[in-house]
């Protein structure tokens, strides 16, 4: 499935450009390989990336490989999802939520644009 993924792989190096400078709202999934709930929500993140392509960005940041950004946003539990608009965090979710809740949050951001 990795070949078809629509989400952006975020790193300490590309976070500024891909998230903070994005003209579109951005959903960032902070995750790690060893995190069971992260694996549970991963298919939902991929579906959201495909469904919102062209309207909002969806990215995943591996906390073990990108500690600078994770520390900058005080990520203590994963999965943590941060929603950014105009470079600012406007919403935060910790843990696994139903897809419809995340769709609602993204749609609300798009309507506010």
C-alpha positions in Angstrom: 0.0 0.0 0.0 3.0 2.3 0.5 3.2 3.0 -3.2 -0.4 4.5 -3.3 -0.2 6.5 -0.1 -1.4 10.1 -0.3 -0.1 11.2 3.1 3.2 13.1 3.4 6.1 11.6 5.4 7.1 14.4 7.7 10.5 14.9 9.2 12.3 17.5 11.3 13.7 18.8 8.1 10.6 19.2 6.0 8.0 20.1 8.8 8.4 23.9 8.4 7.7 23.8 4.6 5.1 21.1 4.5 3.1 22.1 7.6 3.9 25.5 9.0 4.0 27.2 5.5 1.2 25.2 4.0 -1.7 27.2 2.5 -3.9 24.2 3.2 -5.0 22.9 6.6 -2.8 20.0 7.7 -3.5 17.0 9.9 -0.3 15.6 11.4 -0.2 12.1 12.9 2.6 11.7 15.5 3.3 7.9 15.6 5.9 5.2 16.2 6.3 1.5 15.0 6.0 0.1 18.5 2.6 1.9 19.2 -0.4 -0.4 18.9 -3.0 2.3 18.7 -0.9 4.0 16.0 -1.2 0.9 13.9 -4.9 0.9 14.6 -5.5 4.4 13.3 -3.0 4.2 10.4 -5.6 2.9 7.8 -7.9 5.8 8.8 -5.1 8.3 8.3 -4.4 6.9 4.8 -8.1 7.1 3.9 -8.3 10.7 5.1 -5.2 11.6 3.0 -6.8 10.2 -0.1 -10.3 11.7 0.6 -8.9 15.2 1.3 -6.2 15.2 -1.4 -6.1 18.7 -2.9 -8.1 20.3 -0.1 -6.1 19.5 3.0 -2.7 17.8 3.7 -2.3 14.7 5.8 1.1 13.8 7.1 2.7 11.3 9.5 5.7 12.1 11.7 7.6 9.2 13.3 8.4 10.5 16.8 11.5 8.2 17.3 13.1 9.5 14.1 12.1 13.2 14.4 12.4 14.1 18.1 12.9 17.8 17.5 9.4 18.4 16.2 7.8 16.0 18.6 9.5 17.8 21.5 8.5 21.2 20.1 4.9 20.3 20.3 5.1 18.5 23.6 4.1 15.1 22.2 3.9 12.8 25.3 1.4 10.2 24.2 0.9 8.7 20.7 -1.0 8.6 18.5 -1.4 12.4 18.8 -3.1 14.2 15.9 -2.5 17.9 15.5 -4.5 20.0 13.1 -2.8 23.1 11.7 -4.2 26.1 10.0 -2.0 29.0 8.8 0.9 27.5 10.7 -0.9 27.3 14.0 -2.2 24.3 16.0 -6.0 24.7 16.0 -7.0 21.3 17.4 -5.4 18.3 19.0 -6.6 14.7 19.5 -4.8 12.1 21.6 -5.6 8.4 21.0 -7.8 6.7 18.4 -11.0 8.3 17.3 -13.6 7.2 14.8 -13.0 8.3 11.2 -16.2 10.4 11.1 -14.9 12.6 14.0 -11.7 13.3 12.2 -13.6 14.0 8.9 -15.7 16.4 10.8 -12.7 18.2 12.2 -11.1 18.5 8.8 -14.3 19.7 7.2 -14.7 22.3 9.9 -11.2 23.6 9.1 -11.9 23.7 5.4 -15.2 25.6 5.9 -13.4 28.2 8.1 -10.8 28.8 5.4 
